[in-house]
Amino acid sequence: MAKNWTEREVEAAVEDYFQMLRSEMAGLQVNKTKHRKALREVLDDRSDGSVEFKHQNISAVLMERKLPFIAGYKPALNYQRLVLPDVVQAYLDGNPDIWDLFEADSRAVPQIPSVNDLLSRIEAAPQRTVQPISIAEERATYTPNRIDYLSLEASNAQLGELGEQFVINLEKARLTALGKQALADRVEQVSSTVGPSAGFDILSFELDGSDRYIETKTTKYAKQTPFYVTPNELRFSEKNAERYHLYRVFAFRFDPRVFELSGYLRDHCALTPSQYLASV
């Protein structure tokens, strides 16, 4: 049976994680294998898998606090709750500059990454989390010395616009590949032509020419990052469940990918009563 990580080991893992996160927020590609190898040299005979899982635990701590986390480390919620959160908090307290970096990164808009085969970007949706985390109509919720950075990123209109353009190109590629060029030419950015009152962002089409209503949510962060929707969007997804599709664009900084949720959002997402922050 694997032994628990010591506090010293956890501190080393947290320090290494934040080094990678800082590089990623600076727009730099991170060599995770190199970091993992260097970290193992200061640990007590930990395997690659153990180190990777600890990094996933750190992602989970940050996700639960609505903070940015490394896209390549899927949050793993089964972590040492008596040690890891305190060590993460100690790092945040001891490095106050990280808050400015979080805010700057939430507001940052990357260039649209170059993708040769758009249809290869589509992935299966993650399994729904067992605990509701939350989506909200409010944006950038401020608490003393704390900002909801996921909400701040969700409010980034430029990032949202780029994500919608990415999905428009994806839909045109999908329809063209199916031999429906005439339908591809009719794909419309409803968020621009109608506005938020429409309840969705993009009008696309099925093979028979019927409407496909697409809501787009874009993040620079990981696949499991919760996303915000408005009550209007939620109601629209219920009223138009048979034609409604939410496209979650993630990892938009370097390697954009997409997963799709079809139908009423409440059937797929964990929601809290007071907010609309969705997790799947």
Secondary structure, DSSP 8 states (H G I E B T S, - for coil): ------HHHHHHHHHHHHHHHHHHHTT----HHHHHHHHHTTSSS--HHHHHHHHHHHHHHHHHTT----TTS-------TTTHHHHHHHHHHH-THHHHHHHHHHH--------S-GGGGEE------SS---B-SS-S-EETTEE-HHHHHHT-HHHHHHHHHHHHHHHHHHHHHTT-HHHHTT-EEHHHHT-GGGS-SEEEE-TTS-EEEEEEEE-SS-TT--EE--HHHHHHHHHTTTTEEEEEEE-TTTS-EEEEEES-GGGTSB--SS--EEB-
